[in-house]
Amino acid sequence: MAEEIINASQYSPPEESNIAVPRSTRKKGGWTAIAFILGNESFEKLASVSLISNMTTYLRIKYNMGGVFLVNVVSIWSGCSNITPLAGAFLADAHLGRFLTLLFGSLASFLGMGMVTLTAGVDKLRPPNCQGLATCSDPQKWQLAFLFAGLGFMAVGSGGIRACNIAFGADQFDTNTEKGRSQLKSFFNWWYFSFTIALIIALTVVIYIQTNISWFIGFLIPTCCLALSIMIFLIGRNTYIRLKPQGCVFIDMAKVINAAYRKRHVRIVPSGNSLYEPVPKETAENQISVLRHTDRFKCLDKAAVIVDSSTELNAEGVAKDSWRLCNVEQVERLKCVVGILPVWVAGITCFITMEQMNTFGVLQVIQSNTRVGNFNIPPGWMGLASMIALAIWIFIYECVYVPNASKISKKEARLSLQIRVKIGIFMSILCLAVAAFVETRRRDLALKEGTFISPLGIAFFLPQFILSGLTEAFAAVSVMEFLNNQVPETMRSVAGAIFFLSLSIASYLNTLIVNIVEMLSGLHGGNPWLGGHDLNQNKLERFYILIAGLGVLNFIYFHFYASRYILSYEESKRRQTVLETRIDHVDLPEKKP
């Protein structure tokens, strides 16, 4: 579920500023546009998560995959789906804009879902079903090629959707007004809450159909839902605010790094160096985008230092070579990204924990007693426990804690980002510790009974999935909020892409760790901790404890190092430091020689 986390949010400028903020003149957007966007998002998430949540079970049952190969396929696919938003952000910001990028991404996902649906409906596209554990046929290469092509189109589509979905929604609010800023404060959590509730209601039906009735019908339903999502998105096209592409931020970052390196020997003298600050260009709405110069990461300021105006500037005062001299705006954008990296890194280990529940957690359930009375619980339903836990927490936090705490304190009372991230990291450690304990119990009972399926009931797995959902609610949502609020409005897509890059890295790291553990634990003729179709022959609990150990190291890292960047960010908010605002009139800086 982490990969469905929102992509970006809009920065809310402080109420007071030394820059005048004009009265909004935008007529489109607002909650009218958001209604179409939320409808589109709800059906799109229903479609994508219906496949993602049950993909481990599908590949295990219908493609006879197991062990490390199955984990590798799911993790690599997840990693690809979370790294393509970098390309999506590039296209949205530099060429297509967010509306077209979202549309093309949705069409690519629809094509991929259609291909995966065909694999469920056409028997020749899959290997024969297993006839007991000893007679499981591996899928042929061309069958895997067709499956991977479908998954590939879905990964490409996710690049356009995940990089722009919430960024496009945030575009519909005008933070130049008090009303817009107020609406945006709750938009982040309520957006997450709305589609999570929709998924909980729908996935109980879709996953049950996939597992117990028909995989083809179960895949056809989300494919149709995605088609409906595209239709809703297009119906509301006349209500949207569509901001024009602002240029590629990634290239600007590369220019700043290059220029700063070339001028690494230049000494910055307080009040003695001239920084390149050209006259801002007006946008289509006759507005100017402004980023204020800050004193952090001063080494990057060298990229904007004018060493020799006669050789670096032309007659109009414009830089002759943008790879040697960058403006303050470009430098400050890179500073924003550098400032979020320490907290961004802390989130990766939490995402690795959530990755375990999507793969090994589901495999645990598959080899356990899933019957409750006469009803067989689909293993894919376990993800619902995570979603329900997340939705309940958001509801309690937004509707109970914040209103009552604010009433008591007579000011807006929210848990600090630092506290929420720490709770999330602790939840990730506790999740793996509980999973290790339950796995030991599950395997011992299976070996005692001499059966492939352990008699351990499915209810014993609920705590680890609930803790995974709380990890997402505290850590993932908080990290995303931090990324969004640290970057200016023009970098919303970049913030989303950077967040999903952390999910991608977590998936690839999980794949790497799984393969290394399998190799090392199997040395000298020992039984590997992981691998094969039968978890009863593995030591999965040891792998869980290993990942929990990484979580402990992550907690120490965050507490003593990364948390200071959140404290610095929250302090800057209290001091009402302006990162970005849109203005009609501003006292422009004088041209410097």
C-alpha positions in Angstrom: 0.0 0.0 0.0 2.9 2.3 0.5 3.4 2.6 -3.2 0.0 4.2 -3.4 0.9 6.9 -1.0 0.2 10.4 -2.3 2.7 12.0 -4.6 2.9 15.7 -3.5 1.2 18.5 -1.7 1.3 22.3 -2.2 3.4 24.5 0.1 1.3 26.8 2.3 3.0 30.2 2.7 2.9 31.7 6.1 0.2 34.2 7.0 2.7 37.0 7.3 5.4 37.8 4.8 7.5 40.6 3.6 6.2 39.9 0.1 2.7 41.1 -0.8 0.3 38.3 -1.7 -2.5 39.3 -4.2 -6.1 38.4 -4.0 -6.8 35.3 -6.0 -8.4 35.7 -9.4 -8.5 32.0 -10.4 -12.1 30.8 -11.1 -11.5 27.1 -11.8 -10.3 24.5 -9.4 -11.4 24.2 -5.8 -13.6 21.4 -4.5 -15.5 21.1 -7.7 -12.4 20.0 -9.6 -11.3 17.9 -6.6 -14.6 15.9 -6.7 -13.6 14.6 -10.2 -10.0 14.1 -9.2 -11.0 12.1 -6.1 -13.5 10.0 -8.1 -10.7 9.3 -10.7 -8.2 8.5 -7.9 -10.6 6.2 -6.0 -11.3 4.0 -9.1 -7.7 4.1 -10.2 -6.5 3.0 -6.8 -9.1 0.3 -6.7 -7.8 -1.0 -10.0 -4.1 -0.9 -9.3 -4.2 -2.1 -5.7 -6.6 -4.9 -6.6 -3.8 -6.3 -8.6 -0.9 -5.3 -6.4 -2.4 -6.6 -3.2 -3.1 -10.1 -4.6 -0.2 -10.4 -7.1 1.9 -12.5 -4.7 -1.0 -15.0 -4.3 -1.6 -15.0 -8.1 2.0 -15.7 -9.1 2.2 -18.4 -6.4 -0.9 -20.2 -7.4 -1.2 -19.6 -11.2 2.5 -19.3 -12.2 3.9 -21.8 -9.7 6.4 -19.3 -8.4 7.8 -19.7 -5.0 10.6 -18.7 -2.6 13.2 -16.1 -3.6 12.2 -16.0 -7.3 8.6 -14.9 -6.4 9.9 -12.3 -4.0 12.3 -11.0 -6.6 9.6 -10.6 -9.2 7.2 -8.8 -6.9 10.0 -6.6 -5.4 11.6 -5.7 -8.8 8.2 -4.9 -10.3 7.4 -2.7 -7.2 10.8 -1.1 -7.6 10.2 -0.3 -11.3 6.7 1.1 -10.5 8.2 3.4 -8.0 11.2 4.6 -10.0 9.3 5.5 -13.2 7.7 8.6 -11.4 11.1 10.3 -11.9 10.5 10.1 -15.6 6.9 11.1 -15.1 7.9 14.2 -13.1 10.4 15.1 -15.8 7.7 14.9 -18.5 5.1 16.7 -16.5 7.4 19.6 -15.4 9.3 20.0 -18.7 7.0 19.1 -21.5 3.5 17.7 -21.0 2.1 19.2 -17.9 0.4 17.2 -15.1 -3.0 16.8 -16.9 -1.6 15.1 -20.0 1.0 13.1 -18.0 -1.8 11.7 -15.8 -3.9 10.9 -18.9 -1.1 9.0 -20.7 -0.1 7.2 -17.5 -3.7 6.0 -17.0 -3.8 4.7 -20.6 -0.6 2.8 -20.2 -1.8 1.3 -17.0 -5.0 0.3 -18.7 -3.1 -1.5 -21.4 -0.9 -3.3 -18.9 -4.0 -4.4 -16.8 -5.6 -5.7 -19.9 -2.6 -7.9 -20.6 -2.5 -9.3 -17.1 -6.2 -10.0 -17.2 -5.6 -12.0 -20.4 -3.1 -14.2 -18.5 -5.8 -15.1 -16.1 -8.4 -15.8 -18.8 -6.3 -17.7 -21.4 -4.9 -20.9 -20.1 -2.1 -21.1 -22.6 -0.5 -18.0 -21.2 0.1 -19.8 -17.9 1.8 -23.1 -16.9 -0.4 -26.0 -15.9 -1.7 -26.0 -12.4 0.4 -27.9 -9.8 -0.6 -31.5 -9.1 0.8 -31.6 -5.6 4.2 -30.1 -4.6 6.2 -32.6 -6.6 4.7 -31.9 -10.0 4.8 -28.1 -10.4 5.7 -27.0 -13.9 7.7 -23.8 -14.3 6.3 -21.2 -16.7 7.8 -21.0 -20.2 10.0 -18.1 -21.2 7.4 -16.7 -23.6 4.7 -16.9 -20.9 6.8 -15.0 -18.5 7.6 -12.5 -21.3 3.9 -11.7 -21.9 3.3 -11.4 -18.1 6.3 -9.2 -17.6 5.2 -7.0 -20.6 1.8 -6.4 -18.9 3.5 -5.6 -15.6 5.9 -3.3 -17.5 3.1 -1.3 -19.0 1.6 -0.9 -15.5 5.0 0.2 -14.2 5.2 2.8 -17.0 1.7 4.0 -16.3 2.4 4.4 -12.6 5.2 6.8 -13.5 2.7 9.2 -14.9 0.1 8.7 -12.2 2.2 8.6 -9.1 4.3 11.6 -10.0 1.3 13.9 -10.7 -1.9 12.6 -9.0 -1.8 14.6 -5.8 0.4 17.3 -7.3 -2.5 17.9 -9.8 -5.0 17.9 -7.0 -2.9 20.4 -5.0 -2.9 22.7 -8.1 -6.7 23.2 -7.6 -6.2 25.1 -4.4 -5.1 28.8 -4.2 -2.8 29.2 -1.2 -2.7 33.0 -1.8 -6.0 33.1 0.1 -6.7 32.1 3.7 -9.5 29.9 2.5 -7.2 28.0 0.1 -4.6 27.5 2.8 -7.2 26.3 5.3 -8.6 23.8 2.7 -5.2 22.5 1.9 -4.2 21.7 5.5 -6.7 18.8 5.6 -6.6 17.8 2.0 -3.5 15.6 2.4 -4.9 13.3 5.0 -8.5 13.4 3.8 -7.4 12.4 0.3 -5.6 9.5 1.7 -8.5 8.6 3.9 -11.1 8.7 1.1 -9.5 6.3 -1.3 -8.4 4.0 1.5 -12.0 3.6 2.6 -13.0 3.0 -1.0 -10.3 0.3 -1.3 -11.4 -1.4 1.9 -15.0 -1.7 0.7 -14.1 -2.7 -2.8 -11.1 -5.0 -2.2 -13.1 -7.2 0.1 -15.2 -8.1 -2.9 -12.6 -8.1 -5.7 -9.9 -10.1 -3.9 -12.5 -12.7 -2.7 -13.7 -13.0 -6.4 -10.1 -13.4 -7.5 -9.2 -16.1 -5.0 -12.4 -18.1 -4.6 -14.4 -17.6 -7.8 -12.4 -16.6 -10.9 -9.1 -14.9 -11.3 -10.2 -13.7 -14.8 -13.4 -12.0 -13.4 -11.4 -10.7 -10.5 -8.9 -9.0 -12.8 -11.5 -7.9 -15.3 -13.3 -5.8 -12.6 -10.3 -3.6 -11.8 -9.6 -3.2 -15.5 -13.1 -1.9 -16.0 -12.7 0.3 -13.0 -9.6 1.9 -14.5 -11.6 2.6 -17.7 -14.2 4.3 -15.5 -11.5 6.3 -13.8 -10.2 7.6 -17.1 -13.8 8.6 -18.1 -14.4 10.5 -14.9 -11.0 12.3 -15.3 -11.9 13.4 -18.8 -15.5 14.5 -17.8 -14.0 17.0 -15.3 -11.4 18.4 -17.8 -13.1 21.8 -18.0 -13.0 22.3 -14.2 -9.3 21.8 -13.7 -6.6 24.4 -13.3 -3.8 23.3 -15.6 -0.4 24.9 -14.8 1.9 25.1 -17.7 5.3 23.2 -17.6 7.9 25.2 -15.7 11.0 23.4 -17.1 13.0 20.5 -15.9 14.2 20.9 -12.3 16.5 17.9 -12.6 18.6 19.6 -15.3 18.7 22.7 -13.2 20.0 20.7 -10.3 22.7 19.2 -12.4 23.7 22.7 -13.6 24.0 23.8 -10.0 26.2 20.9 -9.0 28.4 21.4 -12.0 28.8 25.1 -11.4 29.4 24.7 -7.7 32.1 22.1 -8.4 33.8 24.3 -11.0 33.9 27.2 -8.5 34.8 25.0 -5.5 37.9 27.1 -4.8 35.9 30.4 -4.8 35.8 31.8 -1.3 32.4 33.2 -0.2 32.8 36.4 1.7 29.9 37.6 3.8 28.3 40.6 2.1 31.2 40.6 -0.3 30.1 38.3 -3.2 27.5 39.2 -5.8 25.0 36.4 -6.4 23.3 36.1 -9.8 19.6 37.0 -9.4 18.1 37.9 -12.8 14.8 39.6 -13.1 12.1 36.9 -12.7 10.0 36.1 -15.7 6.3 36.6 -15.6 4.1 33.5 -16.0 1.0 33.1 -18.1 -1.1 34.4 -15.2 1.1 37.5 -14.9 2.6 36.1 -11.7 6.1 35.7 -10.5 7.6 32.7 -8.8 10.0 33.7 -6.0 12.4 31.6 -3.9 14.2 33.5 -1.2 18.0 33.1 -0.6 18.9 31.1 2.5 22.1 30.6 4.4 22.0 26.8 4.5 24.4 24.7 2.5 26.5 27.7 1.6 28.8 25.6 -0.6 26.1 25.5 -3.2 25.9 29.3 -3.3 29.2 29.2 -5.2 27.2 28.2 -8.3 25.5 31.6 -8.2 28.6 33.7 -7.4 29.5 36.2 -10.1 33.3 36.0 -10.3 33.8 38.2 -13.3 30.7 39.9 -14.7 32.4 40.8 -18.0 33.0 37.2 -18.9 29.9 35.5 -17.2 27.2 38.0 -18.1 26.1 39.4 -21.5 25.1 43.0 -22.2 21.6 42.3 -20.8 22.9 40.9 -17.5 22.0 37.4 -18.4 24.4 34.4 -17.8 26.2 33.4 -20.9 26.7 29.8 -19.8 24.0 28.4 -17.5 26.3 25.4 -16.7 28.9 27.8 -15.2 26.6 30.4 -13.6 23.3 29.6 -12.0 20.7 31.9 -10.5 19.7 31.9 -6.8 16.4 30.3 -7.7 18.1 27.2 -9.1 20.5 27.0 -6.1 17.6 27.2 -3.6 15.7 24.5 -5.4 18.7 22.1 -5.0 19.0 23.2 -1.4 15.4 22.1 -0.8 16.2 18.6 -2.1 19.5 18.3 -0.1 17.6 19.4 3.0 15.1 16.6 2.7 17.5 13.7 2.0 18.4 12.8 5.6 14.7 12.3 6.5 14.1 10.7 3.2 16.8 8.1 3.9 15.2 7.3 7.3 12.0 6.3 5.6 13.6 3.7 3.4 14.0 1.1 6.2 10.4 1.5 7.2 9.4 0.8 3.6 11.5 -2.4 3.6 9.4 -3.6 6.6 6.2 -3.0 4.7 7.7 -4.8 1.7 8.0 -8.0 3.9 4.2 -8.0 4.6 3.4 -7.8 0.9 5.6 -10.8 0.1 6.7 -13.1 2.9 3.7 -12.1 5.1 1.3 -13.2 2.4 3.3 -16.5 1.9 3.0 -17.1 5.7 -0.8 -16.8 5.4 -0.9 -19.1 2.3 0.7 -21.9 4.4 -1.7 -21.4 7.4 -5.2 -22.3 8.3 -7.3 -19.6 6.5 -10.7 -21.1 7.3 -13.1 -19.3 9.7 -16.0 -21.7 10.2 -17.0 -22.6 6.6 -15.5 -19.5 5.1 -12.1 -19.4 3.5 -10.3 -16.1 4.0 -8.3 -15.0 0.9 -4.6 -14.4 1.8 -4.8 -11.1 0.0 -7.3 -9.8 2.5 -4.6 -9.5 5.1 -3.6 -6.2 3.4 -7.0 -4.9 4.4 -5.9 -5.0 8.1 -3.2 -2.6 7.2 -5.5 -0.3 5.4 -8.2 -0.4 8.1 -5.6 0.4 10.8 -4.3 3.3 8.7 -7.8 4.7 8.0 -8.9 4.3 11.7 -5.8 6.2 12.8 -6.3 9.1 10.4 -10.0 9.3 11.4 -9.1 9.4 15.1 -6.3 11.9 14.5 -8.2 14.3 12.3 -11.7 14.0 13.9 -11.0 13.3 17.5 -7.5 14.2 18.6 -6.8 17.4 16.6 -10.2 19.1 17.3 -10.2 18.3 21.0 -6.6 19.0 21.6 -6.9 22.3 19.7 -9.9 23.3 21.7 -8.0 22.6 24.9 -4.8 24.4 23.9 -6.7 27.1 22.0 -4.4 26.7 19.0 -4.0 24.1 16.3 -2.5 21.0 18.0 -0.9 18.4 15.9 1.8 15.8 16.7 5.1 17.0 15.4 6.6 15.3 12.4 9.6 14.2 14.5 7.4 12.4 17.0 5.3 10.8 14.2 8.3 9.5 12.3 9.8 8.0 15.5 6.6 6.2 16.3 6.5 4.9 12.7 10.1 3.5 13.0 9.2 1.9 16.3 6.1 0.3 14.8 8.2 -1.1 11.9 10.6 -2.8 14.5 7.6 -4.1 16.5 5.9 -5.4 13.3 8.9 -7.6 12.4 9.4 -8.8 16.0 5.8 -9.9 16.1 6.0 -11.5 12.6 9.1 -13.5 13.7 7.3 -14.8 16.8 4.2 -15.8 14.8 6.3 -17.5 12.1 8.2 -19.6 14.7 4.8 -20.7 16.0 3.4 -21.4 12.6 6.3 -23.5 11.4 6.6 -25.5 14.7 2.9 -26.4 14.5 3.3 -27.5 10.8 6.3 -29.6 11.5 4.6 -31.2 14.6 1.6 -32.1 12.5 3.7 -33.1 9.5 1.6 -31.0 7.1 2.4 -28.3 4.5 -0.4 -26.1 5.8 0.0 -25.1 9.4 -3.0 -25.4 11.7 -2.2 -21.9 13.1 -5.3 -19.7 12.6 -5.3 -16.6 10.4 -6.1 -14.4 13.3 -2.6 -14.7 14.6 -1.3 -12.8 11.6 -3.5 -9.8 12.1 -1.1 -8.0 14.6 1.8 -7.8 12.2 -0.3 -6.5 9.3 -2.0 -3.9 11.6 1.5 -2.8 12.8 2.5 -2.5 9.1 -0.5 -0.2 8.5 0.5 1.9 11.5 4.0 2.1 10.2 2.6 3.6 7.0 0.3 5.9 8.9 3.0 7.4 11.1 6.3 7.1 9.1 5.3 7.1 5.4 2.6 9.8 5.6 4.9 12.0 7.8 7.9 11.6 5.5 5.7 12.5 2.5 4.3 15.5 4.3 7.8 16.7 5.1 9.0 16.3 1.5 6.0 18.3 0.2 6.3 21.1 2.6 10.0 21.5 2.2 9.9 22.1 -1.6 8.3 25.0 -3.5 5.1 24.7 -5.5 6.9 24.3 -8.8 8.6 21.2 -7.4 5.6 19.2 -6.3 6.0 16.5 -8.9 9.7 16.2 -8.0 8.7 15.8 -4.3 6.4 12.9 -5.3 9.0 11.4 -7.5 11.7 11.5 -4.8 9.2 9.9 -2.3 8.5 7.0 -4.7 12.2 6.7 -5.4 12.6 5.8 -1.8 10.0 3.1 -2.2 11.8 1.8 -5.3 15.1 1.7 -3.4 13.4 -0.1 -0.6 12.2 -2.7 -3.0 15.6 -3.2 -4.7 17.3 -3.3 -1.3 14.8 -5.9 -0.2 15.6 -8.0 -3.3 19.4 -7.6 -2.6 19.1 -8.5 1.0 16.9 -11.6 0.3 19.4 -12.9 -2.2 22.4 -12.3 0.0 20.7 -13.9 3.0 19.7 -17.0 0.9 23.3 -17.3 -0.4 25.1 -16.8 2.9 22.8 -18.9 5.0 23.1 -21.8 2.6 26.9 -21.9 2.8 28.7 -25.1 4.2 25.7 -27.3 3.4 23.3 -25.6 5.8 19.6 -25.1 5.2 19.1 -21.5 3.8 16.8 -19.2 5.8 14.9 -18.5 2.6 14.1 -20.2 -0.7 12.0 -23.0 -2.1 8.2 -23.4 -2.2 7.9 -24.6 1.5 8.4 -22.1 4.3 8.4 -25.0 6.7 11.9 -25.8 5.5 13.1 -22.2 6.0 14.1 -20.0 8.9 12.0 -16.9 7.9 11.9 -15.6 11.5 15.7 -15.1 11.5 15.3 -13.0 8.4 12.6 -10.9 10.1 14.9 -10.4 13.1 17.7 -9.2 10.7 15.4 -6.6 9.2 14.3 -5.5 12.6 17.9 -5.0 13.5 18.2 -2.6 10.6 15.2 -0.8 12.0 16.9 -0.3 15.3 19.9 1.2 13.6 17.5 3.4 11.6 15.9 4.6 14.8 19.3 5.6 16.2 20.2 7.3 13.0 17.0 9.3 12.9 17.1 10.2 16.6 20.7 11.5 16.6 21.0 12.9 13.1 18.0 13.1 10.7 15.5 14.5 13.2 17.5 17.7 13.4 16.4 18.5 9.8 12.8 18.2 10.8 13.4 20.4 13.8 15.1 23.0 11.6 12.1 22.8 9.2 9.6 23.3 12.0 11.6 26.1 13.5 11.6 27.8 10.1 7.9 27.5 10.0 7.6 29.1 13.4 9.7 32.0 12.2 7.5 32.2 9.1 10.3 31.8 6.6 8.9 32.1 3.1 10.0 29.3 0.7 7.8 30.3 -2.2 4.7 32.4 -3.1 3.0 33.8 -6.1 2.8 37.5 -6.5 1.6 40.1 -9.0 3.9 42.9 -7.9 7.2 42.7 -6.1 10.1 45.0 -5.6 12.6 43.4 -7.9 16.3 43.3 -6.9 18.6 45.6 -8.7 20.9 44.2 -11.3 24.3 43.5 -10.0 27.4 44.1 -11.9 
